[in-house]
Amino acid sequence: MEDARKIRITQTKSLIGRLPSHRKTARALGLRRIGHSVDKDATPPILGMIKKISYLLKVEDI
């Protein structure tokens, strides 16, 4: 089985004043604060979550 593509997601902006659903999405991705990064597999659910709050994030392949 082929390994899934890995991506690094970094929070670049504050969650203060954002929609509650956007705050929950960031938390579900495992992001805690500005500058915090997490490594995830690039699965359709994860990519959908990233798309929803893309204005808060930096995403790069690893």
Backbone as a chain_set.jsonl record, in Angstrom:
{"seq": "MEDARKIRITQTKSLIGRLPSHRKTARALGLRRIGHSVDKDATPPILGMIKKISYLLKVEDI", "coords": {"N": [[0.829, -1.18, 0.0], [0.517, 2.223, -0.813], [2.12, 4.962, 0.761], [0.402, 7.657, 2.319], [0.291, 11.069, 1.261], [2.057, 13.493, 3.108], [1.443, 16.413, 5.034], [2.341, 19.585, 6.433], [0.795, 21.622, 8.721], [0.415, 24.91, 9.713], [-0.586, 27.263, 12.078], [-1.212, 30.605, 11.421], [-2.547, 32.908, 12.072], [-4.569, 34.579, 14.57], [-7.232, 33.083, 16.502], [-9.069, 34.574, 17.784], [-12.149, 36.176, 17.824], [-13.1, 34.839, 15.61], [-15.408, 32.786, 13.705], [-17.327, 30.439, 15.592], [-17.413, 27.817, 14.49], [-15.12, 27.817, 12.919], [-13.121, 28.081, 14.817], [-13.449, 25.657, 16.162], [-12.805, 23.897, 14.116], [-10.07, 24.435, 13.728], [-9.132, 23.565, 16.203], [-9.823, 20.867, 16.038], [-8.053, 20.063, 14.103], [-5.825, 20.011, 15.603], [-4.467, 22.289, 16.261], [-3.17, 24.816, 18.371], [-2.167, 27.379, 18.975], [-0.843, 30.489, 17.636], [1.694, 29.928, 15.306], [1.996, 27.287, 15.939], [2.501, 23.996, 14.763], [1.324, 21.099, 13.014], [1.642, 17.758, 11.812], [0.052, 16.011, 9.268], [-1.747, 13.421, 7.458], [-2.63, 13.806, 4.046], [-5.597, 13.555, 3.641], [-8.958, 13.406, 2.239], [-10.945, 14.405, 4.217], [-9.283, 15.935, 5.958], [-8.149, 17.778, 4.157], [-10.463, 19.161, 3.446], [-11.083, 20.412, 5.857], [-8.885, 22.084, 6.074], [-9.315, 23.725, 3.86], [-11.575, 25.104, 4.685], [-10.648, 26.84, 6.704], [-8.511, 28.149, 5.531], [-7.507, 30.748, 5.381], [-6.335, 31.206, 7.802], [-4.102, 29.662, 7.972], [-0.881, 28.138, 7.116], [0.212, 25.903, 4.732], [2.234, 23.15, 3.935], [4.026, 20.732, 1.963], [5.584, 17.758, 3.207]], "CA": [[0.0, 0.0, 0.0], [1.297, 3.437, -0.938], [1.982, 5.889, 1.881], [-0.342, 8.885, 2.025], [1.074, 12.296, 1.226], [2.066, 14.163, 4.405], [1.492, 17.864, 4.97], [2.538, 20.293, 7.698], [-0.178, 22.705, 8.845], [0.855, 25.863, 10.718], [-1.521, 28.363, 12.316], [-0.498, 31.869, 11.235], [-3.352, 34.021, 12.57], [-5.3, 34.349, 15.806], [-8.609, 32.597, 16.441], [-9.924, 35.517, 18.507], [-13.145, 36.841, 17.001], [-13.486, 34.01, 14.461], [-16.632, 32.02, 13.868], [-17.133, 29.261, 16.445], [-17.114, 26.621, 13.698], [-13.727, 27.911, 12.473], [-12.309, 27.794, 16.0], [-13.548, 24.217, 16.405], [-12.078, 23.223, 13.046], [-8.644, 24.558, 14.055], [-8.885, 22.689, 17.357], [-9.913, 19.486, 15.553], [-6.803, 19.79, 13.383], [-4.763, 19.892, 16.602], [-3.762, 23.558, 16.386], [-3.404, 25.391, 19.691], [-1.765, 28.788, 19.073], [-0.141, 31.003, 16.462], [3.02, 29.333, 15.156], [1.952, 25.849, 16.232], [2.413, 23.164, 13.561], [1.017, 19.684, 13.14], [1.833, 16.978, 10.589], [-1.119, 15.177, 9.012], [-1.898, 12.826, 6.135], [-3.472, 14.644, 3.181], [-6.824, 12.829, 3.316], [-10.041, 14.33, 1.884], [-11.505, 15.162, 5.341], [-8.301, 16.917, 6.435], [-8.062, 18.832, 3.153], [-11.68, 19.953, 3.559], [-10.939, 21.25, 7.049], [-7.897, 23.107, 5.724], [-9.96, 24.662, 2.938], [-12.534, 25.912, 5.446], [-9.963, 27.887, 7.462], [-7.233, 28.377, 4.845], [-7.03, 32.103, 5.632], [-5.641, 31.195, 9.097], [-3.087, 28.616, 7.954], [0.127, 27.926, 6.086], [0.268, 24.456, 4.499], [3.377, 22.76, 3.105], [4.307, 19.303, 1.848], [6.787, 17.287, 3.889]], "C": [[0.874, 1.245, 0.0], [1.056, 4.35, 0.262], [1.247, 7.14, 1.437], [0.622, 10.068, 2.041], [0.953, 12.979, 2.582], [2.148, 15.675, 4.18], [1.713, 18.417, 6.375], [1.616, 21.508, 7.688], [0.277, 23.603, 9.989], [-0.19, 26.962, 10.856], [-0.747, 29.671, 12.256], [-1.267, 33.077, 11.773], [-4.143, 33.589, 13.802], [-6.715, 33.833, 15.539], [-9.581, 33.53, 17.162], [-10.864, 36.205, 17.524], [-13.581, 36.063, 15.771], [-14.801, 33.292, 14.754], [-16.369, 30.793, 14.749], [-16.801, 27.993, 15.655], [-15.669, 26.636, 13.191], [-12.777, 27.613, 13.629], [-12.291, 26.296, 16.288], [-12.788, 23.423, 15.346], [-10.572, 23.274, 13.315], [-8.283, 23.628, 15.208], [-8.903, 21.218, 16.936], [-8.675, 19.088, 14.75], [-5.623, 19.642, 14.34], [-3.973, 21.17, 16.798], [-4.156, 24.243, 17.685], [-3.129, 26.896, 19.748], [-1.068, 29.208, 17.78], [1.27, 30.405, 16.45], [3.07, 27.848, 15.435], [1.753, 25.071, 14.933], [2.047, 21.739, 13.917], [1.251, 19.024, 11.784], [0.663, 16.017, 10.452], [-0.99, 14.511, 7.648], [-2.865, 13.691, 5.334], [-4.687, 13.84, 2.714], [-7.927, 13.83, 2.959], [-10.667, 15.064, 3.077], [-10.567, 16.25, 5.865], [-8.19, 18.072, 5.447], [-9.29, 19.726, 3.166], [-11.626, 20.895, 4.756], [-9.96, 22.389, 6.779], [-8.523, 24.159, 4.82], [-10.891, 25.62, 3.679], [-11.848, 27.069, 6.165], [-8.607, 28.237, 6.845], [-6.651, 29.764, 5.105], [-6.278, 32.237, 6.967], [-4.372, 30.364, 9.081], [-2.024, 28.818, 6.895], [0.261, 26.419, 5.95], [1.44, 24.163, 3.571], [3.514, 21.252, 3.079], [5.565, 18.964, 2.631], [7.162, 15.918, 3.383]], "O": [[1.862, 1.314, 0.732], [-0.076, 4.493, 0.724], [1.441, 7.625, 0.322], [1.632, 10.06, 2.745], [-0.139, 13.039, 3.148], [2.825, 16.149, 3.268], [1.325, 17.804, 7.369], [1.651, 22.319, 6.763], [0.502, 23.129, 11.103], [-0.629, 27.53, 9.856], [0.255, 29.836, 12.951], [-0.694, 34.157, 11.915], [-4.355, 32.4, 14.042], [-7.31, 34.109, 14.497], [-10.789, 33.295, 17.148], [-10.424, 36.75, 16.512], [-14.356, 36.576, 14.965], [-15.24, 33.205, 15.9], [-15.306, 30.179, 14.657], [-15.992, 27.181, 16.105], [-15.057, 25.578, 13.049], [-11.746, 26.967, 13.44], [-11.248, 25.732, 16.617], [-12.194, 22.389, 15.652], [-9.877, 22.271, 13.151], [-7.238, 22.978, 15.182], [-8.099, 20.42, 17.416], [-8.295, 17.917, 14.723], [-4.546, 19.201, 13.939], [-2.918, 21.151, 17.434], [-5.328, 24.254, 18.059], [-3.794, 27.613, 20.497], [-0.747, 28.371, 16.937], [1.95, 30.387, 17.475], [4.094, 27.21, 15.19], [0.928, 25.448, 14.101], [2.409, 21.233, 14.98], [1.08, 19.652, 10.739], [0.32, 15.3, 11.391], [-0.232, 14.965, 6.79], [-3.813, 14.246, 5.89], [-4.794, 13.489, 1.539], [-7.835, 14.996, 3.343], [-10.907, 16.267, 2.966], [-11.007, 17.356, 6.179], [-8.141, 19.231, 5.86], [-9.179, 20.928, 2.922], [-12.072, 22.04, 4.675], [-10.183, 23.522, 7.207], [-8.284, 25.353, 4.997], [-10.983, 26.799, 3.338], [-12.403, 28.166, 6.233], [-7.666, 28.582, 7.561], [-5.434, 29.941, 5.056], [-5.656, 33.267, 7.227], [-3.633, 30.351, 10.065], [-2.212, 29.547, 5.922], [0.41, 25.723, 6.954], [1.624, 24.833, 2.554], [3.165, 20.57, 4.042], [6.494, 19.766, 2.713], [8.153, 15.343, 3.833]]}, "num_chains": 1, "name": "protein.A"}
